[in-house]
Amino acid sequence: MDSAVIFDVDGVLLDLTPAEEDAFFLPFAQRYGLTGLSRDWDSYRVRNDEHIIAEIIERHGLPPQDGEALVADYLAILSSGAVPPRAIPGAAGLLKRLSGKRRLGIATANLLSAARLRLLASGLWAHVEALAFGAEGSGHKRETVARAIAASGLPRERIVYVGDNLNDVEAGLGNGVHFIGFSEDATRRQRLAKAGAVHVAGDHARTADLIAALLT
């Protein structure tokens, strides 16, 4: 396959629900009684789960080595099935339509270990596992996307990145690949376009059409 499509996870393949946000912060409450932590992901220095955990630990004077235990607690919650993920409408059909025609992958600010569990539960992981990159060992989204691009071994003009946040716009355009700004919300699509996203989609039928046009 001579082309690839790399997806962000939250807002593109999965809908990050309030219950899933609760699951991320619950280990801090259970271990240390920490509540009221910011749910504004942009309020942290690096919008990346690994860095967010480290920043919370630093701010509250917790032992740095406790990060591994917090992650283990979070993954245990996800593994329990108590917080089922919710796929974005059309995501499964889009991945099935592209499978076998394009190389598929993800570049997410989630812990890859957590994204894997959530995508497995949604039946989507098998489509993207061959080119999957997450927060572990990475930094800003631009760096994570760059890792996926390098691993693909493909020319940048043969790669599409699909994301839903302003940092995704910067990551896609900054890495020199085709970028599609996706959101079911019209106001959010306008913000993505204003930030430089030339191509935007409000549903995955439109995403599929744009991918076909960009990679033809």
N, C-alpha and C positions, 0 to 999 in steps of 0.2 A: 504493500500500500504506500502510495507516494504522497500522502497528505495526512494531516492530523487535526483533530478538534479537541481542545483542552477546555474543561469546564470548571468554573467555580462550583462549590457545592451548595451552600446556603443561598437561597433566593433564586437558584438556577435549576438545580436538581431536587433539592429538598427545601421544605419550608421550615425554618428554625422556629419552633413553637415556644411559647412561654414555659411550658413544662420542660422542654429540653434546656432552656436557659437556666431554669431552677436546678436541673441536674448538674450543670457545670459548677454552680456556686454552692450546692448543698454540702460537699465535703468540707468547705471552709467553715460552715456553720456547725457541722457535726464534730469536727476536730477542735475548733478554736472558739466557737460561739460567734464567729464573724457573720454579721448580717448587714443588709443595706449596701452591699458592694455594687458599684456602678454597672448597670447593664448597657451603658452607652459604650460600645466597643471602640469608638473613635476617641474616647476620653483617655485611653491608655497610650503609652509611648509608642508601642508597636502593636498593630492590630493583628495579633497572632497568638493563639491560645497558649503556646509554650511561654511566650514573653509575658502575657497577661498574668499567668500563674506566678511567674518569677517576680513581677512587679508588685503583686498583692503581698507576696511573702516579704519582699523588701520593705514595703510601706509599713507593715505591721510588725516588723522585727521578728519574724518567725524563722526557724532554722532553715537555711537554704536547702538542705538535704530532704526536707519534708515534701518537696515538690513531687518526688516519685510516688510517695504514699497518696498524695492528693489526686494524682493522675490515676493511680490504681483504684481509688475509691470511685472516681468518676466513671471509669470504664466498667466497673462492677455494676453501677447503676444502669448503664446502657445495656450491658449484657443480660441483666435481669428481665428485660422486656417490659419493665414497668413504665417506660416512657417511649411508646412506639413513635417512630419517625413518620412524617407525612410527605409524600412525594409531590413535587410541583406537577400540576396537570399537564399531561403530554410528555413528561420527561422520559418515561419508560418507552413510549412509542418512538420518540426521537432517537434514543440510544439504539433501539432495535433496528430502526431504519438505517442508521449509520454503520452499524456493526458489519464488519466484513468488507466495507467500502473505504473507511477511513480508520486510521489509528485513533483510539479514543483514550482520554486520560483526564485527570483532575489536578488542579493546583488550588489548594484550599488553605485558609488560615486556621482551620480546625486541626487539632491533633489528627494525624493520619490514622492512628489507631482507633480514634473515635469515629472518624468519617467512615472507616471501613465497616464498623459495627452498624452504623446507621444505614449505610448503603446496602449492606447485606440484608438487613431486615426489610428493606424496600425492594429487594430483588434487582438492584442496579449495579452492584459491585462488580460482577463478572464482566460487564462491558468496559469498565475503566481501570481495572486493576493492573493492567500491563504498563501503564504510564501514570502512576499515582504519586503525588507529592503533597506533603502537608506541612504543618507547623514545625515538626521536629527537625532541629538543626538548621532552620531557615530563619528569615527575618521578615522584612516587609514583603507584601504580595509580589512586587516586581521581582524579587529574588526567587521566590517559589516558582513563579511562571518561567523564569529563566532556566531553572533546573529542569523543568519538564521539557522545554524547548531543546536544551542540550541533549537530554536523554533520547529524544525522538530521532535525532540525527538527520532531520529534514531541513530544507531551506525555509527561512522564515516566511517567505511568500506562500508556502504550502501549508501554513498553520493558521488556524482560527482559534482565538480564545474568547470564551463567552463568560461574561461576568455581570454583576448587578450593582456594584458599588463604585464610587469615584476612584478608590484606589485600584480597582480593576481596570478602569479606563487608563490610568497611568501605567499600570503593569503591562497591558496589552500594547498600547501605542509606544511606550518606552522600550519595549523589547522588539519592536518592528514587525509584529505579526498583525494579521487581520483581527479586528475586535468587533464583537457584537455586544451591545449593551442590552441586557434582558431584564424586564420587569413587567409584572402584570399591572402595575400601578402607573397610570399615565403621567402623573406628576414626577415620579421617579425617573421615568424615561426621558422627560424633558430635562431633568438635571444631568442625566448621563450625556445627552446630546449637547447640552451647553458646555460640558466639561471636555468635549472633543470626540464623543462617540458618533461616528458618521452613520453607522448602522445600528438601529435599535429594533427590538422585537417585543411584542406584548403577549405572544403565545408561541408555543414551540412549533406550530405549523409554519409561522413566519421565520423562526430560527432556522428551520430546515431549508426553507427557500433561500435565505441569505447565505447559508453555508454552501449550498449548491452553486450559487452565483459566484461567490468569492473564490471557490476552489475549482471552477470549471476552466 
